[in-house]
């Protein structure tokens, strides 16, 4: 069953919350249909009927993560300064990732070895990228960045994603505060895109 066709009823929500909790506390080794169902207070048949099995639950966490990330990006108010809006979008991205680390690691960190997102869920991931491209395009149209918006967005996303992953896994090469490191990288990227 595709991620976008699933019904998120109360039991479905409990299953997803249970899976997220197990993943956060125990890693992928803690994820089994039996353990998820027990933690959610439902039968294994209830899990299978909603998600088709463990992979379906993980796919739903992946899809839900991208839906929530897109939602966070949509909540940002556009101002007359597209570059400032882009920076705020990137700061929001980091805040969201830190607040939803389990979802983020399912989305980007291969938290569950062997998991492959469904085509529907991959489309949600591309929608998130499309939203970033739209923000960059505003900067290009305003004459602030020369170049192709998608290419700029790809470099930007890859860079900020790398910094977020370093923070989430606790790698701190220079011992600087993570937010300062992130803001510095944004300054360098924005200056570089503007001067390209």
Secondary structure, DSSP 4 states (H G I P E B T S, - for coil): --GGG----HHHHHHHHHHHHHHHHH-GGG--HHHHHHHHTS-HHHHHHHHSSHHHHHHHHHHHHHHHHHHHHHTSPP-S-HHHHHHHHHHHHHHHHHHTHHHHHHHHS--STT----HHHHHHHHHHHHHHHHHHHHHHHTTSS-S-HHHHHHHHHHHHHHHHHHHHTT--TT---HHHHHHHHHHHHHHHHHH-
